[in-house]
Amino acid sequence: MASFSVSRVGVLVLLIFVLLAAAAISSDASRGQKLKKTEMSFYMHDWETPTKEENVTNIIIAGKPKTKWYILTFGSLFAYDDAITTTIDRKSTELGRAHGIYVNTALDGSDLHILVSFLFTNKAYNGSTIEIQGADRLLQPTREVSVVSGTGKFRLARGWASIETVFLDIPQSNAILRWNLTVFHY
C-alpha cells in the first residue's frame, strides 16, 4: 500500500512540474508585453499573363496529367511572388510582397488551399512577416483564412484575414485581391 501512495505522489509532483513549466514557457513567450491588435487592408496583384508594363508574378508548376493546367482544375499547383500595395492600382505604394503557393484541392475546382507569407518592406513593418494558411473558396465573393504566425513586429501573430476578389480575368489568370487582416501579436 505504501508504494502505491508514493507513486501517486510522484505522479502528482510530475504533473505540477509540467504545469509550472508550461506556464513559465507561455509567459516567457511574450516577455511581459501586452497583446496588440493590428488591422490592415491592402491589395495583392496576382498576374499570370504578362502585360507590356508588368512581369508575371504567378506560375503554374504542376497539375493533373493529361489535362490543361488551370486555376479551376483540381490538382493545379501555383507559386507566386505578388506585390502588395496600398490601393487597387498596381503602381501604388508597395507595402511588400506575398510569397506563397496555392493548390486547387476541390474535385469540382472550386477551392484552393493557400499558404502565403506577407513580407513587409514598408517603413512601418520593414522586415516583419505575417503567415497565412487556409481554404480559399475562390468562387465566393468574400472568404476567410487564418493568420497562423508572424515575425518581427508580428511575433506570435494569430488572427484572421478576409479576401475579396476585386478584379478577375479568368481567361488570362490575372486577379487583384483585397486583403483585410485582423492580427493579434506581441
PLY file of the C-alpha trace (Angstrom):
ply
format ascii 1.0
element vertex 186
property float x
property float y
property float z
element edge 185
property int vertex1
property int vertex2
end_header
0.00 0.00 0.00
2.83 2.44 0.81
4.46 2.00 -2.60
1.15 2.80 -4.31
0.80 6.14 -2.49
4.45 7.01 -3.22
3.90 6.52 -6.95
0.71 8.57 -6.69
2.67 11.39 -5.03
5.35 11.07 -7.73
2.77 11.44 -10.49
1.24 14.43 -8.72
4.64 16.12 -8.36
5.43 15.41 -12.03
2.07 16.86 -13.10
2.65 20.03 -11.04
6.14 20.39 -12.53
4.78 20.07 -16.11
2.08 22.67 -15.45
4.58 25.11 -13.93
6.97 24.60 -16.85
4.15 25.22 -19.36
3.13 28.41 -17.53
6.73 29.63 -17.49
7.15 28.99 -21.21
3.92 30.76 -22.17
4.66 33.80 -20.02
8.24 33.86 -21.30
7.00 33.92 -24.90
5.51 37.41 -24.63
8.24 38.73 -22.29
5.71 40.72 -20.31
4.48 42.61 -23.38
0.81 43.40 -23.87
-1.16 41.76 -26.63
-1.66 44.22 -29.52
-4.31 44.28 -32.23
-3.43 45.48 -35.73
-5.95 45.86 -38.53
-4.77 46.45 -42.07
-6.02 46.37 -45.64
-4.03 46.02 -48.83
-4.22 44.69 -52.39
-2.39 41.66 -53.80
-1.70 41.69 -57.55
-1.67 38.10 -58.87
-0.53 38.15 -62.51
-0.08 35.01 -64.62
-0.17 36.72 -68.03
2.38 39.49 -68.68
1.42 42.94 -69.91
3.66 45.47 -71.62
4.42 47.10 -68.25
4.25 44.17 -65.83
6.01 40.85 -65.34
4.40 37.55 -64.47
4.18 37.09 -60.68
2.39 33.74 -60.63
3.31 30.50 -62.39
1.70 27.10 -62.54
4.20 24.41 -61.53
2.17 21.18 -61.60
-1.22 19.81 -62.47
-3.36 16.80 -63.24
-1.81 14.66 -66.02
-3.38 14.85 -69.48
-5.46 17.95 -68.65
-4.99 21.67 -69.12
-3.30 23.10 -66.03
-5.57 25.88 -64.91
-6.60 27.57 -61.64
-10.06 25.94 -61.75
-8.67 22.42 -62.32
-8.26 20.02 -59.39
-4.59 19.40 -58.58
-3.17 22.56 -60.21
-0.29 23.94 -58.11
0.93 27.53 -58.35
3.85 29.52 -56.91
3.67 33.28 -56.63
5.63 36.40 -55.71
2.95 39.10 -55.83
3.16 42.80 -54.99
1.04 44.01 -52.08
0.04 47.66 -52.44
-1.98 50.35 -50.68
-4.60 50.67 -53.45
-6.02 48.66 -56.34
-3.62 50.47 -58.71
-0.62 48.22 -59.44
1.61 51.31 -59.44
0.52 52.49 -55.97
2.85 52.36 -52.97
4.21 48.86 -52.44
3.98 47.59 -48.85
5.87 44.37 -49.57
5.50 41.02 -51.34
3.26 37.99 -50.98
5.30 34.80 -51.40
3.50 31.50 -51.43
1.79 28.59 -53.07
-1.76 27.54 -53.70
-3.21 24.30 -54.95
-6.70 23.57 -56.18
-7.90 20.94 -53.71
-11.56 20.52 -54.72
-12.62 17.87 -57.23
-15.03 20.40 -58.75
-12.25 23.05 -58.92
-13.98 25.48 -56.57
-11.48 25.64 -53.67
-7.82 26.44 -53.20
-5.58 25.69 -50.25
-3.27 28.67 -49.77
-0.02 29.21 -47.91
1.28 32.77 -48.03
3.97 34.80 -46.32
3.43 38.55 -46.42
6.94 40.05 -46.34
6.70 43.74 -45.47
9.22 46.23 -46.86
7.43 49.47 -45.98
8.77 51.75 -43.25
6.24 50.77 -40.56
6.72 46.98 -40.75
10.02 46.55 -42.64
11.40 43.01 -42.18
8.26 41.70 -40.46
6.12 38.88 -41.82
2.62 37.50 -41.43
1.90 33.86 -42.27
-1.48 32.82 -43.71
-2.93 29.37 -44.25
-6.35 28.07 -45.15
-9.08 27.10 -47.56
-9.83 29.79 -50.13
-13.28 29.18 -51.60
-12.29 31.27 -54.57
-15.70 31.44 -56.26
-17.29 33.13 -53.24
-17.17 36.95 -53.19
-15.56 37.07 -49.72
-13.60 34.32 -47.96
-11.81 33.97 -44.63
-8.46 32.33 -43.84
-6.29 32.06 -40.72
-3.33 34.14 -39.62
-1.13 31.40 -38.14
2.15 33.12 -37.27
4.39 36.12 -37.76
7.83 37.58 -37.17
9.30 40.96 -36.26
6.55 43.36 -35.25
4.06 40.50 -35.68
5.81 38.00 -33.43
3.47 35.21 -32.23
0.71 36.52 -34.52
-2.71 34.96 -34.74
-5.95 36.17 -36.23
-7.87 36.06 -39.46
-8.00 37.61 -42.90
-10.86 38.17 -45.28
-10.16 38.05 -49.01
-12.27 39.79 -51.63
-11.65 39.46 -55.36
-11.85 43.00 -56.76
-10.58 42.18 -60.27
-10.68 38.81 -62.03
-9.70 37.93 -65.58
-10.10 34.13 -65.66
-9.01 33.62 -69.32
-5.72 35.44 -68.61
-5.47 34.12 -65.00
-4.95 37.60 -63.58
-6.53 38.85 -60.36
-6.38 41.58 -57.74
-7.38 40.59 -54.22
-8.25 42.92 -51.35
-6.98 41.56 -48.02
-8.41 42.76 -44.69
-6.37 41.41 -41.76
-7.04 41.41 -38.05
-3.85 40.36 -36.28
-3.17 39.86 -32.58
0.53 39.90 -31.71
3.11 40.93 -29.10
0 1
1 2
2 3
3 4
4 5
5 6
6 7
7 8
8 9
9 10
10 11
11 12
12 13
13 14
14 15
15 16
16 17
17 18
18 19
19 20
20 21
21 22
22 23
23 24
24 25
25 26
26 27
27 28
28 29
29 30
30 31
31 32
32 33
33 34
34 35
35 36
36 37
37 38
38 39
39 40
40 41
41 42
42 43
43 44
44 45
45 46
46 47
47 48
48 49
49 50
50 51
51 52
52 53
53 54
54 55
55 56
56 57
57 58
58 59
59 60
60 61
61 62
62 63
63 64
64 65
65 66
66 67
67 68
68 69
69 70
70 71
71 72
72 73
73 74
74 75
75 76
76 77
77 78
78 79
79 80
80 81
81 82
82 83
83 84
84 85
85 86
86 87
87 88
88 89
89 90
90 91
91 92
92 93
93 94
94 95
95 96
96 97
97 98
98 99
99 100
100 101
101 102
102 103
103 104
104 105
105 106
106 107
107 108
108 109
109 110
110 111
111 112
112 113
113 114
114 115
115 116
116 117
117 118
118 119
119 120
120 121
121 122
122 123
123 124
124 125
125 126
126 127
127 128
128 129
129 130
130 131
131 132
132 133
133 134
134 135
135 136
136 137
137 138
138 139
139 140
140 141
141 142
142 143
143 144
144 145
145 146
146 147
147 148
148 149
149 150
150 151
151 152
152 153
153 154
154 155
155 156
156 157
157 158
158 159
159 160
160 161
161 162
162 163
163 164
164 165
165 166
166 167
167 168
168 169
169 170
170 171
171 172
172 173
173 174
174 175
175 176
176 177
177 178
178 179
179 180
180 181
181 182
182 183
183 184
184 185
